[in-house]
């Protein structure tokens, strides 16, 4: 048995884009930026931003897509899949896609529980190759 889980706290880079697979399953995609800061050997502050492609599936994608907007702070949990492709210029590209199982809005919300809300997500996918982006 194996198990995989990824947790990312970051800011949404673009409004979620809701689409549908050919079989009619809703899928919402958005980017999430996480930042890392450290001091280098010379004591200079360094910062690195990592972008993550995230997907929500099914009825939850339809319900949450309009709320996942640029600049919001989210905590997402899910599983990661590596994708590789060749771009139009013939260069090899790769990305890490997070299939979101849980999503929490982390701040700025007054929903009665300290600014955090949790949604458990249904991510049934008939055919992952049907992902429209």
N, C-alpha and C positions, 0 to 999 in steps of 0.2 A: 504494500500500500504506500502511496505517496501523497503529499499534500503541499499545496502552494497557496500563499497568501501574500498580497502586497498592500501596504497602507501608505497613503500619500496625503499630506496636508499641503494645500497650495491654493493659488488663485486661478480662477477660470480665465483663460486667455481669449476666448471667443464665445459668443452666445451659442448654446447647444443648437445643433442642426438636426431636425427631425426628418427622417426618411422612412421608407418602407421597403422591405425585401420583396422580391417578386411573388413570394407566397403570402404577403400581407402582414408580416411581423414588423412592428414598429421598432426602430433603432435610432437612438439619439447619440450624436457624436460631439465631443468638445475637447479642447486642450486644457491641460492643467499644468501650471508652472510651480515647481518647488525650488527653493533657494537654499544654498549652502554657503556659509561664510567661515573663514579661517584666517589665521595670520601665517604668512610665509616665513621662510628662514630669516628674512630681513626685518620681520616685524610688521610688514605691510599687510593691511586688510585685503583679502581676496574674496571674491564672490563668484559663484557659478549658479546659473539657472538651468534646470533640466526640465524639458517639456515632455509631457506624457499625453498620449492619445487615449481618451477614455470613451467607453460606450455603455449606454443604458439600453435595456431591452424590454420589449413587450409593453403592457399597459402602463408600467411605471415610466417607461420612456415617454409615452404620450402625456402622462400626468406631470412629470417633472421638467420636461424639456423647456417650457416657457419660464421656469424659475432658475435654471442654470444659465446665468448671464455673466458677461465679461466683468471681471473684477471681484466677484464674490469669492469668499474664502470657503473652501470645501475640504472635508476629510472624506476620502474615498477608500474603500477596502474592496479587494477583489482578486482576480487571478490575472497573471500577465502572459501575453503571447508575443513572441518575437516575430516580426514580419520583415522579409527582405524582398527587394524588387530592383529593377533597373529603370532609371528615370529617362526622360526624353533625350538627354545628351549621352546616354549609354553608361552613366555612372551608377555604381552599386550604391543602394540606399538601404537603410534599416531603421526600424522603429520598434518601440515597445508599446503594445496596446494593452490597456487595462480594461477587462470586462468587469464592470462595477457590480458588486453584490450588495454593498451597503454604502449609503451616502449620508453625510451629516452636513448641514449648513452650519458653519462655524463662526458665528458672530453677526452682529448687526440686526438680528431678528428678535422680535419680542413675541415669542410664541409660548411664553409661560414656563419654559424649562431652561432658563439661563442662556437663551440665545442659541440653543442647539436643537435640531430636530433630526430624527433618525428615520430612514425609510428602508425597509427590507425590500429587495428588488427581485422580481421574477425575470429570469433571463433565459427562458427556453428558446433555443435556436434550432430550427429544423436543419439548416445547412449553413455553416459559418461562411462558406464561399459566397452566400447571397448578400453579404454586407455591402451596402451600396456606396461606401466611401473607404 
